[in-house]
Amino acid sequence: MSAHDAHYAGELVDGARMLALFGDLATELLIRLDGDEGLFRAYDSVEFLAPVFAGDYVEATAEITRVGNTSRAMRFEARKVITNVRKPGVSPSAADILEEAIVVCRATGTCVTPRELQRRPKELYMPALPAGPEPRADAAIVTEYRDGGAPLVLAAAIVGAEITRADTPYAPFTPREIADEAARCREAGAAIIHLHVREDDGTPTQSEARFRETIEAIRAKTDCIIQVSTGGAVGMSIDERAGPLGCRPEMATLNCGSINFGDDVFVNKRPEIRDLAARLAASGAVAELECYEVGHVEEALRLHAEGILKAPLHFQFVLGVRGAIGATEANVAFLRSLLPPGATWAVAAVGRHQQPMTELAMRAGGHARVGLEDNIYLSKGVLAEGSAPLVLRAAAYARSIGRSPLDPAAARRLLGLA
């Protein structure tokens, strides 16, 4: 805050200066959401909580809390982070960083973007939510949508077996980090958490104890369906990969064949697939059948014909892995054509294919999996700040075409888990 900002007695900054900051933030949020500056309609409440003086440094933040057809509700907060010393005998330019920021102003308000000016109706902006803090009781964004379309189950793959800390600082590894990210994904619209686990140093593990610790942390924060991965990482033995089944999860993945996985080979021998399928059934978990190739779908159908897998069958088409089936509309249509009546299917596409294939699956009546495991980058190379923004974007698109993302309770009923 400069001397030009001071209004009273030459030192105290006018409260209107905080509202001007909030107005700038509201404009940026509308541009991110709608591609238009929009209009600030009204403040619902304003609280001036502490004085601000020339020479103080203020940080202001804004967050969208509700999105209507044209209205966008927001909340704002300004915090003093550096204060001018203002003591006799001390230089007028002396300043101290505050160990704890002082909230100087809070406000809530409503902005409007006319429908005809909304240039980006399918893209929702989600504020960055860092890992660690307790999720709030209220949702980050609540959207209004049309009911009547086929129900949708969104899964969030938030960890992954191959992601490292070097890939992205937003990958959650500890049970606490994973639980926090699971809660954010639930808030954004996910019903299923597709779960790998790591040791604190980031090493992939299929340890039953580590899965149990992580599952307990997630269940303490959210009611999501937990779908443990028996895929593990490349090179893990079948016994290692079966470790999480000791936790008796609701769902577990079953890889239905071997695959060229980039420059590696993910080996799933047919006897091992049957062994793992039998262990999965004995644990009481419902199988999610991961299929990277056409032959994987056919192998899953053989397992069903042999009585090893019980109906209903849940297929996950994993598309775009280098060395496996490509991410194309024709491939999705053919894979769907192989499925028996009553089976459900979803798409998990990797890298740049994630968004277009997710939206294709939704239009075709399928379900979808998104998250950092399959895509650590948003479009145009922007680093994804966790999996929740990817879930939120998918949920927004679903609502725009009339499909309603199910909450975990409804998803359990649809998938036969209830």
C-alpha positions as a Markdown table, in Angstrom:
| # | Residue | x | y | z |
|---|---|---|---|---|
| 1 | Met | 0.0 | 0.0 | 0.0 |
| 2 | Ser | 1.6 | 3.2 | -1.1 |
| 3 | Ala | 1.2 | 6.8 | 0.1 |
| 4 | His | -1.3 | 7.3 | -2.7 |
| 5 | Asp | -3.5 | 4.6 | -1.1 |
| 6 | Ala | -3.5 | 6.4 | 2.3 |
| 7 | His | -6.7 | 8.4 | 2.9 |
| 8 | Tyr | -7.1 | 9.3 | 6.6 |
| 9 | Ala | -4.4 | 11.3 | 8.5 |
| 10 | Gly | -2.1 | 10.6 | 5.6 |
| 11 | Glu | -1.4 | 7.1 | 6.8 |
| 12 | Leu | -4.6 | 4.9 | 7.1 |
| 13 | Val | -5.7 | 3.2 | 3.9 |
| 14 | Asp | -9.3 | 3.5 | 2.8 |
| 15 | Gly | -11.3 | 0.3 | 3.1 |
| 16 | Ala | -12.4 | 0.8 | -0.5 |
| 17 | Arg | -8.9 | -0.1 | -1.6 |
| 18 | Met | -9.5 | -3.7 | -0.3 |
| 19 | Leu | -12.7 | -3.8 | -2.3 |
| 20 | Ala | -10.8 | -2.7 | -5.4 |
| 21 | Leu | -8.5 | -5.6 | -5.0 |
| 22 | Phe | -11.5 | -7.9 | -4.6 |
| 23 | Gly | -13.0 | -6.5 | -7.8 |
| 24 | Asp | -9.8 | -7.3 | -9.7 |
| 25 | Leu | -9.8 | -10.8 | -8.4 |
| 26 | Ala | -13.4 | -11.3 | -9.3 |
| 27 | Thr | -12.7 | -10.3 | -12.9 |
| 28 | Glu | -9.8 | -12.8 | -13.2 |
| 29 | Leu | -12.0 | -15.6 | -11.8 |
| 30 | Leu | -14.7 | -14.8 | -14.4 |
| 31 | Ile | -12.1 | -14.8 | -17.2 |
| 32 | Arg | -10.8 | -18.2 | -16.0 |
| 33 | Leu | -14.4 | -19.6 | -15.8 |
| 34 | Asp | -16.2 | -17.9 | -18.7 |
| 35 | Gly | -13.7 | -16.3 | -20.9 |
| 36 | Asp | -15.3 | -12.9 | -20.2 |
| 37 | Glu | -14.8 | -10.2 | -17.6 |
| 38 | Gly | -18.5 | -10.3 | -16.6 |
| 39 | Leu | -20.1 | -7.8 | -14.1 |
| 40 | Phe | -19.9 | -7.5 | -10.3 |
| 41 | Arg | -23.5 | -7.3 | -9.3 |
| 42 | Ala | -23.4 | -6.8 | -5.5 |
| 43 | Tyr | -21.5 | -7.5 | -2.3 |
| 44 | Asp | -23.6 | -9.6 | 0.2 |
| 45 | Ser | -21.3 | -8.8 | 3.2 |
| 46 | Val | -18.2 | -6.8 | 3.9 |
| 47 | Glu | -16.2 | -6.9 | 7.1 |
| 48 | Phe | -13.2 | -4.6 | 7.8 |
| 49 | Leu | -11.3 | -6.4 | 10.6 |
| 50 | Ala | -8.0 | -4.6 | 11.0 |
| 51 | Pro | -6.4 | -1.3 | 9.9 |
| 52 | Val | -4.1 | -1.1 | 6.9 |
| 53 | Phe | -1.5 | 1.7 | 6.6 |
| 54 | Ala | 0.7 | 3.0 | 3.9 |
| 55 | Gly | 3.8 | 0.8 | 3.7 |
| 56 | Asp | 1.9 | -2.4 | 4.6 |
| 57 | Tyr | 1.8 | -5.3 | 2.2 |
| 58 | Val | -1.5 | -7.1 | 1.6 |
| 59 | Glu | -2.3 | -10.4 | -0.2 |
| 60 | Ala | -5.8 | -10.9 | -1.4 |
| 61 | Thr | -7.5 | -14.1 | -2.5 |
| 62 | Ala | -10.9 | -15.0 | -4.0 |
| 63 | Glu | -12.7 | -18.2 | -4.5 |
| 64 | Ile | -15.8 | -19.2 | -6.5 |
| 65 | Thr | -18.3 | -20.9 | -4.2 |
| 66 | Arg | -21.3 | -21.4 | -6.4 |
| 67 | Val | -21.9 | -21.4 | -10.2 |
| 68 | Gly | -25.4 | -20.8 | -11.5 |
| 69 | Asn | -26.7 | -20.3 | -15.0 |
| 70 | Thr | -25.3 | -16.8 | -15.1 |
| 71 | Ser | -24.5 | -16.0 | -11.5 |
| 72 | Arg | -21.2 | -16.8 | -9.8 |
| 73 | Ala | -21.0 | -16.4 | -6.0 |
| 74 | Met | -17.6 | -15.6 | -4.6 |
| 75 | Arg | -15.8 | -15.0 | -1.2 |
| 76 | Phe | -12.8 | -12.8 | -0.7 |
| 77 | Glu | -10.2 | -12.3 | 1.9 |
| 78 | Ala | -7.3 | -9.8 | 2.3 |
| 79 | Arg | -4.4 | -10.5 | 4.7 |
| 80 | Lys | -1.6 | -8.2 | 5.9 |
| 81 | Val | 1.6 | -10.1 | 5.5 |
| 82 | Ile | 4.2 | -7.3 | 6.0 |
| 83 | Thr | 3.8 | -4.3 | 8.2 |
| 84 | Asn | 5.7 | -1.0 | 8.2 |
| 85 | Val | 7.5 | -0.6 | 11.5 |
| 86 | Arg | 6.5 | 3.0 | 12.2 |
| 87 | Lys | 8.5 | 3.6 | 15.3 |
| 88 | Pro | 10.5 | 6.7 | 16.4 |
| 89 | Gly | 14.2 | 6.4 | 15.6 |
| 90 | Val | 13.6 | 3.8 | 12.9 |
| 91 | Ser | 13.9 | 4.4 | 9.2 |
| 92 | Pro | 10.5 | 5.2 | 7.6 |
| 93 | Ser | 11.2 | 2.4 | 5.1 |
| 94 | Ala | 11.7 | -0.3 | 7.9 |
| 95 | Ala | 9.3 | -3.2 | 7.6 |
| 96 | Asp | 8.8 | -6.6 | 9.2 |
| 97 | Ile | 7.3 | -9.8 | 7.9 |
| 98 | Leu | 4.5 | -11.0 | 10.1 |
| 99 | Glu | 4.9 | -14.5 | 11.5 |
| 100 | Glu | 1.1 | -14.9 | 11.2 |
| 101 | Ala | -0.8 | -12.9 | 8.6 |
| 102 | Ile | -3.5 | -10.6 | 9.9 |
| 103 | Val | -6.9 | -10.8 | 8.1 |
| 104 | Val | -7.9 | -7.2 | 7.4 |
| 105 | Cys | -11.0 | -7.7 | 5.3 |
| 106 | Arg | -13.5 | -10.4 | 4.3 |
| 107 | Ala | -16.4 | -10.2 | 1.9 |
| 108 | Thr | -18.9 | -12.2 | -0.1 |
| 109 | Gly | -20.5 | -11.2 | -3.3 |
| 110 | Thr | -22.1 | -12.2 | -6.6 |
| 111 | Cys | -21.0 | -11.6 | -10.1 |
| 112 | Val | -22.9 | -12.2 | -13.4 |
| 113 | Thr | -21.8 | -13.3 | -16.8 |
| 114 | Pro | -24.6 | -13.2 | -19.3 |
| 115 | Arg | -25.2 | -16.5 | -21.0 |
| 116 | Glu | -24.4 | -15.1 | -24.5 |
| 117 | Leu | -21.0 | -13.9 | -23.2 |
| 118 | Gln | -19.9 | -17.2 | -21.7 |
| 119 | Arg | -17.2 | -18.3 | -24.1 |
| 120 | Arg | -16.1 | -21.4 | -22.1 |
| 121 | Pro | -19.2 | -23.1 | -20.8 |
| 122 | Lys | -17.6 | -26.5 | -20.5 |
| 123 | Glu | -14.5 | -25.5 | -18.5 |
| 124 | Leu | -14.7 | -24.9 | -14.7 |
| 125 | Tyr | -12.0 | -23.2 | -12.8 |
| 126 | Met | -11.1 | -24.8 | -9.4 |
| 127 | Pro | -8.9 | -22.9 | -6.9 |
| 128 | Ala | -5.6 | -24.6 | -6.1 |
| 129 | Leu | -6.1 | -26.7 | -3.0 |
| 130 | Pro | -2.7 | -27.7 | -1.5 |
| 131 | Ala | -2.3 | -31.1 | 0.1 |
| 132 | Gly | -2.4 | -31.1 | 3.9 |
| 133 | Pro | -5.1 | -28.8 | 5.4 |
| 134 | Glu | -8.3 | -30.3 | 6.5 |
| 135 | Pro | -11.0 | -30.1 | 3.7 |
| 136 | Arg | -13.7 | -27.6 | 4.5 |
| 137 | Ala | -17.2 | -28.9 | 5.2 |
| 138 | Asp | -18.6 | -26.8 | 2.3 |
| 139 | Ala | -17.8 | -27.7 | -1.3 |
| 140 | Ala | -15.3 | -25.8 | -3.4 |
| 141 | Ile | -17.8 | -25.4 | -6.2 |
| 142 | Val | -21.5 | -26.4 | -6.5 |
| 143 | Thr | -22.8 | -26.4 | -10.0 |
| 144 | Glu | -26.4 | -26.4 | -11.2 |
| 145 | Tyr | -27.2 | -29.1 | -13.7 |
| 146 | Arg | -30.0 | -30.9 | -15.5 |
| 147 | Asp | -31.1 | -34.3 | -14.3 |
| 148 | Gly | -32.5 | -36.9 | -16.7 |
| 149 | Gly | -29.3 | -38.2 | -18.4 |
| 150 | Ala | -27.8 | -41.6 | -17.7 |
| 151 | Pro | -26.0 | -41.7 | -14.2 |
| 152 | Leu | -22.3 | -41.3 | -14.3 |
| 153 | Val | -19.6 | -42.8 | -12.0 |
| 154 | Leu | -16.4 | -40.8 | -11.8 |
| 155 | Ala | -13.2 | -42.4 | -10.5 |
| 156 | Ala | -10.1 | -40.5 | -9.4 |
| 157 | Ala | -6.7 | -42.2 | -9.8 |
| 158 | Ile | -4.7 | -40.0 | -7.5 |
| 159 | Val | -1.4 | -41.8 | -6.8 |
| 160 | Gly | -0.2 | -44.2 | -9.5 |
| 161 | Ala | 2.5 | -46.8 | -9.5 |
| 162 | Glu | 5.0 | -45.0 | -11.6 |
| 163 | Ile | 4.7 | -41.3 | -10.7 |
| 164 | Thr | 7.6 | -39.8 | -8.6 |
| 165 | Arg | 8.0 | -36.6 | -6.6 |
| 166 | Ala | 10.1 | -35.4 | -9.5 |
| 167 | Asp | 7.2 | -35.7 | -11.9 |
| 168 | Thr | 4.9 | -33.4 | -9.9 |
| 169 | Pro | 4.9 | -31.9 | -6.4 |
| 170 | Tyr | 1.2 | -32.5 | -6.3 |
| 171 | Ala | 1.3 | -36.3 | -6.2 |
| 172 | Pro | 0.1 | -37.5 | -2.8 |
| 173 | Phe | 2.2 | -40.3 | -1.2 |
| 174 | Thr | 1.7 | -40.4 | 2.6 |
| 175 | Pro | -1.7 | -41.7 | 4.0 |
| 176 | Arg | -2.5 | -38.2 | 5.1 |
| 177 | Glu | -1.8 | -36.7 | 1.7 |
| 178 | Ile | -3.7 | -39.4 | -0.1 |
| 179 | Ala | -6.7 | -39.0 | 2.3 |
| 180 | Asp | -6.8 | -35.2 | 1.8 |
| 181 | Glu | -6.6 | -35.6 | -2.0 |
| 182 | Ala | -9.4 | -38.2 | -1.9 |
| 183 | Ala | -11.6 | -35.8 | 0.1 |
| 184 | Arg | -11.0 | -33.1 | -2.5 |
| 185 | Cys | -11.8 | -35.4 | -5.4 |
| 186 | Arg | -15.0 | -36.5 | -3.6 |
| 187 | Glu | -15.9 | -32.8 | -3.2 |
| 188 | Ala | -15.3 | -32.3 | -7.0 |
| 189 | Gly | -17.5 | -35.2 | -8.0 |
| 190 | Ala | -15.6 | -38.5 | -7.7 |
| 191 | Ala | -17.4 | -41.6 | -6.3 |
| 192 | Ile | -14.4 | -44.0 | -6.5 |
| 193 | Ile | -10.8 | -43.6 | -5.4 |
| 194 | His | -8.5 | -45.8 | -7.5 |
| 195 | Leu | -5.8 | -46.5 | -5.0 |
| 196 | His | -2.1 | -47.3 | -5.2 |
| 197 | Val | 0.0 | -46.6 | -2.1 |
| 198 | Arg | 3.6 | -45.6 | -1.5 |
| 199 | Glu | 6.1 | -45.6 | 1.3 |
| 200 | Asp | 6.9 | -42.1 | 2.8 |
| 201 | Asp | 9.9 | -41.9 | 0.5 |
| 202 | Gly | 7.7 | -42.5 | -2.6 |
| 203 | Thr | 8.6 | -46.2 | -3.2 |
| 204 | Pro | 5.7 | -48.2 | -4.7 |
| 205 | Thr | 4.5 | -50.9 | -2.4 |
| 206 | Gln | 1.7 | -53.5 | -2.2 |
| 207 | Ser | 2.1 | -54.0 | 1.5 |
| 208 | Glu | -1.2 | -54.9 | 3.2 |
| 209 | Ala | -0.2 | -52.9 | 6.2 |
| 210 | Arg | 0.4 | -49.7 | 4.2 |
| 211 | Phe | -2.9 | -50.2 | 2.2 |
| 212 | Arg | -4.8 | -50.7 | 5.5 |
| 213 | Glu | -3.2 | -47.5 | 7.0 |
| 214 | Thr | -4.1 | -45.5 | 3.9 |
| 215 | Ile | -7.6 | -46.9 | 3.6 |
| 216 | Glu | -8.3 | -46.0 | 7.2 |
| 217 | Ala | -7.1 | -42.5 | 6.6 |
| 218 | Ile | -9.4 | -42.1 | 3.6 |
| 219 | Arg | -12.4 | -43.5 | 5.3 |
| 220 | Ala | -11.9 | -41.1 | 8.2 |
| 221 | Lys | -12.3 | -38.2 | 5.7 |
| 222 | Thr | -14.7 | -39.4 | 2.9 |
| 223 | Asp | -17.3 | -42.0 | 2.0 |
| 224 | Cys | -15.8 | -42.8 | -1.5 |
| 225 | Ile | -15.6 | -46.3 | -2.8 |
| 226 | Ile | -12.0 | -47.5 | -2.5 |
| 227 | Gln | -10.8 | -49.5 | -5.4 |
| 228 | Val | -7.4 | -51.0 | -4.6 |
| 229 | Ser | -5.0 | -51.7 | -7.4 |
| 230 | Thr | -3.5 | -55.2 | -7.7 |
| 231 | Gly | -1.6 | -54.1 | -10.8 |
| 232 | Gly | 1.3 | -52.7 | -8.6 |
| 233 | Ala | 4.3 | -51.6 | -10.6 |
| 234 | Val | 6.2 | -53.2 | -13.4 |
| 235 | Gly | 8.1 | -56.2 | -12.1 |
| 236 | Met | 6.1 | -57.0 | -9.0 |
| 237 | Ser | 5.2 | -60.6 | -8.3 |
| 238 | Ile | 1.7 | -61.9 | -8.2 |
| 239 | Asp | 2.0 | -62.5 | -4.4 |
| 240 | Glu | 3.1 | -58.9 | -3.9 |
| 241 | Arg | 0.3 | -57.5 | -6.0 |
| 242 | Ala | -2.3 | -59.5 | -4.1 |
| 243 | Gly | -1.3 | -57.8 | -0.8 |
| 244 | Pro | -4.1 | -55.2 | -0.6 |
| 245 | Leu | -6.8 | -57.9 | -0.9 |
| 246 | Gly | -6.1 | -58.7 | 2.8 |
| 247 | Cys | -7.8 | -55.4 | 3.6 |
| 248 | Arg | -11.1 | -56.9 | 2.1 |
| 249 | Pro | -11.7 | -53.8 | -0.1 |
| 250 | Glu | -15.1 | -53.1 | -1.9 |
| 251 | Met | -13.4 | -53.2 | -5.3 |
| 252 | Ala | -10.1 | -54.3 | -6.7 |
| 253 | Thr | -8.6 | -54.1 | -10.2 |
| 254 | Leu | -7.7 | -57.2 | -12.2 |
| 255 | Asn | -5.4 | -56.7 | -15.2 |
| 256 | Cys | -6.6 | -59.1 | -17.8 |
| 257 | Gly | -3.4 | -59.7 | -19.9 |
| 258 | Ser | 0.2 | -58.8 | -20.5 |
| 259 | Ile | 1.1 | -55.5 | -22.2 |
| 260 | Asn | 3.9 | -53.6 | -23.7 |
| 261 | Phe | 3.9 | -50.7 | -21.2 |
| 262 | Gly | 6.0 | -47.9 | -22.8 |
| 263 | Asp | 9.6 | -49.4 | -22.9 |
| 264 | Asp | 8.7 | -52.0 | -20.2 |
| 265 | Val | 6.6 | -55.1 | -20.3 |
| 266 | Phe | 3.8 | -55.6 | -17.7 |
| 267 | Val | 3.5 | -59.4 | -17.5 |
| 268 | Asn | 0.2 | -61.1 | -16.5 |
| 269 | Lys | 0.4 | -64.8 | -17.4 |
| 270 | Arg | -2.9 | -66.5 | -17.8 |
| 271 | Pro | -2.5 | -68.9 | -14.7 |
| 272 | Glu | -1.5 | -65.8 | -12.6 |
| 273 | Ile | -4.6 | -63.9 | -13.8 |
| 274 | Arg | -6.8 | -66.8 | -12.7 |
| 275 | Asp | -5.0 | -67.1 | -9.4 |
| 276 | Leu | -5.4 | -63.4 | -8.7 |
| 277 | Ala | -9.1 | -63.5 | -9.8 |
| 278 | Ala | -9.8 | -66.3 | -7.4 |
| 279 | Arg | -8.1 | -64.4 | -4.6 |
| 280 | Leu | -10.0 | -61.3 | -5.4 |
| 281 | Ala | -13.3 | -63.2 | -5.3 |
| 282 | Ala | -12.4 | -64.8 | -2.0 |
| 283 | Ser | -11.7 | -61.4 | -0.5 |
| 284 | Gly | -15.3 | -60.3 | -1.3 |
| 285 | Ala | -14.1 | -57.5 | -3.6 |
| 286 | Val | -15.9 | -56.7 | -6.9 |
| 287 | Ala | -13.5 | -56.8 | -9.8 |
| 288 | Glu | -12.8 | -53.8 | -12.0 |
| 289 | Leu | -11.4 | -55.4 | -15.2 |
| 290 | Glu | -8.6 | -53.4 | -16.6 |
| 291 | Cys | -8.2 | -53.9 | -20.4 |
| 292 | Tyr | -5.4 | -52.4 | -22.4 |
| 293 | Glu | -6.0 | -54.5 | -25.5 |
| 294 | Val | -9.0 | -56.2 | -27.3 |
| 295 | Gly | -7.7 | -59.6 | -26.2 |
| 296 | His | -7.9 | -58.5 | -22.5 |
| 297 | Val | -11.7 | -58.0 | -22.9 |
| 298 | Glu | -12.0 | -61.5 | -24.4 |
| 299 | Glu | -9.9 | -63.0 | -21.6 |
| 300 | Ala | -12.2 | -61.4 | -19.0 |
| 301 | Leu | -15.2 | -62.9 | -20.8 |
| 302 | Arg | -13.5 | -66.3 | -20.6 |
| 303 | Leu | -13.0 | -65.9 | -16.9 |
| 304 | His | -16.7 | -65.1 | -16.6 |
| 305 | Ala | -17.6 | -68.2 | -18.7 |
| 306 | Glu | -15.4 | -70.3 | -16.4 |
| 307 | Gly | -17.3 | -69.1 | -13.3 |
| 308 | Ile | -14.2 | -67.3 | -11.9 |
| 309 | Leu | -15.8 | -63.9 | -12.3 |
| 310 | Lys | -19.4 | -63.2 | -11.3 |
| 311 | Ala | -21.8 | -60.8 | -13.0 |
| 312 | Pro | -22.2 | -57.9 | -13.2 |
| 313 | Leu | -18.9 | -57.2 | -14.9 |
| 314 | His | -17.2 | -53.8 | -14.7 |
| 315 | Phe | -14.7 | -53.0 | -17.5 |
| 316 | Gln | -12.1 | -50.3 | -17.6 |
| 317 | Phe | -10.7 | -49.5 | -21.1 |
| 318 | Val | -7.2 | -48.1 | -20.6 |
| 319 | Leu | -6.3 | -46.2 | -23.8 |
| 320 | Gly | -3.3 | -44.5 | -25.2 |
| 321 | Val | -0.5 | -46.4 | -23.4 |
| 322 | Arg | 2.5 | -46.6 | -25.7 |
| 323 | Gly | 2.6 | -50.2 | -26.9 |
| 324 | Ala | -1.1 | -50.9 | -26.3 |
| 325 | Ile | -4.4 | -50.0 | -27.9 |
| 326 | Gly | -4.8 | -46.4 | -29.2 |
| 327 | Ala | -7.1 | -43.7 | -27.9 |
| 328 | Thr | -9.6 | -43.5 | -30.7 |
| 329 | Glu | -13.4 | -43.4 | -31.0 |
| 330 | Ala | -13.4 | -46.4 | -33.3 |
| 331 | Asn | -11.5 | -48.5 | -30.7 |
| 332 | Val | -13.9 | -47.5 | -27.9 |
| 333 | Ala | -16.9 | -48.5 | -30.1 |
| 334 | Phe | -15.4 | -51.9 | -30.9 |
| 335 | Leu | -14.5 | -52.6 | -27.3 |
| 336 | Arg | -18.0 | -51.7 | -26.2 |
| 337 | Ser | -19.4 | -54.1 | -28.9 |
| 338 | Leu | -17.7 | -57.0 | -27.2 |
| 339 | Leu | -19.5 | -56.5 | -23.8 |
| 340 | Pro | -22.4 | -58.6 | -22.6 |
| 341 | Pro | -25.7 | -57.1 | -21.6 |
| 342 | Gly | -25.6 | -55.7 | -18.0 |
| 343 | Ala | -21.9 | -54.9 | -18.1 |
| 344 | Thr | -20.7 | -51.4 | -17.2 |
| 345 | Trp | -17.7 | -49.8 | -18.8 |
| 346 | Ala | -15.5 | -46.8 | -18.3 |
| 347 | Val | -12.5 | -45.2 | -20.0 |
| 348 | Ala | -9.2 | -44.3 | -18.5 |
| 349 | Ala | -7.0 | -42.5 | -21.1 |
| 350 | Val | -3.5 | -41.4 | -20.6 |
| 351 | Gly | -1.7 | -38.1 | -21.2 |
| 352 | Arg | -3.2 | -35.7 | -23.7 |
| 353 | His | -5.9 | -38.3 | -24.5 |
| 354 | Gln | -7.5 | -38.1 | -21.1 |
| 355 | Gln | -9.9 | -35.2 | -21.7 |
| 356 | Pro | -11.2 | -36.1 | -25.2 |
| 357 | Met | -11.6 | -39.8 | -24.4 |
| 358 | Thr | -13.3 | -39.0 | -21.0 |
| 359 | Glu | -15.8 | -36.7 | -22.8 |
| 360 | Leu | -16.3 | -39.3 | -25.5 |
| 361 | Ala | -17.1 | -42.0 | -22.9 |
| 362 | Met | -19.6 | -39.7 | -21.3 |
| 363 | Arg | -21.4 | -39.0 | -24.6 |
| 364 | Ala | -21.5 | -42.7 | -25.4 |
| 365 | Gly | -23.1 | -43.6 | -22.0 |
| 366 | Gly | -20.0 | -44.9 | -20.3 |
| 367 | His | -18.2 | -43.9 | -17.1 |
| 368 | Ala | -14.7 | -42.4 | -16.7 |
| 369 | Arg | -11.5 | -42.3 | -14.6 |
| 370 | Val | -9.3 | -39.2 | -14.4 |
| 371 | Gly | -6.4 | -38.2 | -12.2 |
| 372 | Leu | -2.7 | -37.7 | -11.9 |
| 373 | Glu | -1.9 | -41.4 | -12.3 |
| 374 | Asp | -2.9 | -41.2 | -16.0 |
| 375 | Asn | -2.2 | -37.6 | -16.7 |
| 376 | Ile | 0.1 | -35.3 | -14.7 |
| 377 | Tyr | -0.4 | -32.4 | -17.1 |
| 378 | Leu | -3.4 | -30.4 | -18.0 |
| 379 | Ser | -3.9 | -29.1 | -21.6 |
| 380 | Lys | -1.1 | -26.8 | -22.9 |
| 381 | Gly | 1.5 | -28.3 | -20.6 |
| 382 | Val | 0.1 | -26.7 | -17.4 |
| 383 | Leu | 1.1 | -28.8 | -14.3 |
| 384 | Ala | -2.0 | -30.2 | -12.7 |
| 385 | Glu | -2.4 | -29.1 | -9.1 |
| 386 | Gly | -3.6 | -32.5 | -7.9 |
| 387 | Ser | -6.3 | -34.7 | -9.3 |
| 388 | Ala | -9.3 | -32.7 | -8.0 |
| 389 | Pro | -9.2 | -30.2 | -10.9 |
| 390 | Leu | -9.3 | -33.0 | -13.4 |
| 391 | Val | -12.3 | -34.5 | -11.6 |
| 392 | Leu | -14.0 | -31.2 | -11.5 |
| 393 | Arg | -13.5 | -30.6 | -15.2 |
| 394 | Ala | -15.0 | -34.0 | -16.0 |
| 395 | Ala | -17.9 | -33.5 | -13.7 |
| 396 | Ala | -18.7 | -30.1 | -15.3 |
| 397 | Tyr | -18.7 | -31.6 | -18.8 |
| 398 | Ala | -21.0 | -34.4 | -17.7 |
| 399 | Arg | -23.5 | -31.9 | -16.3 |
| 400 | Ser | -23.3 | -29.8 | -19.4 |
| 401 | Ile | -24.6 | -32.8 | -21.4 |
| 402 | Gly | -27.2 | -33.7 | -18.9 |
| 403 | Arg | -25.4 | -36.6 | -17.0 |
| 404 | Ser | -25.3 | -36.5 | -13.2 |
| 405 | Pro | -22.1 | -37.7 | -11.4 |
| 406 | Leu | -23.3 | -40.1 | -8.7 |
| 407 | Asp | -22.3 | -39.8 | -5.1 |
| 408 | Pro | -20.6 | -42.9 | -3.6 |
| 409 | Ala | -23.9 | -44.3 | -2.1 |
| 410 | Ala | -25.6 | -44.1 | -5.5 |
| 411 | Ala | -22.6 | -45.5 | -7.3 |
| 412 | Arg | -22.5 | -48.5 | -4.9 |
| 413 | Arg | -26.1 | -49.3 | -5.9 |
| 414 | Leu | -25.3 | -49.0 | -9.6 |
| 415 | Leu | -22.2 | -51.2 | -9.4 |
| 416 | Gly | -23.8 | -53.8 | -7.1 |
| 417 | Leu | -21.7 | -53.0 | -4.1 |
| 418 | Ala | -24.5 | -51.8 | -1.7 |
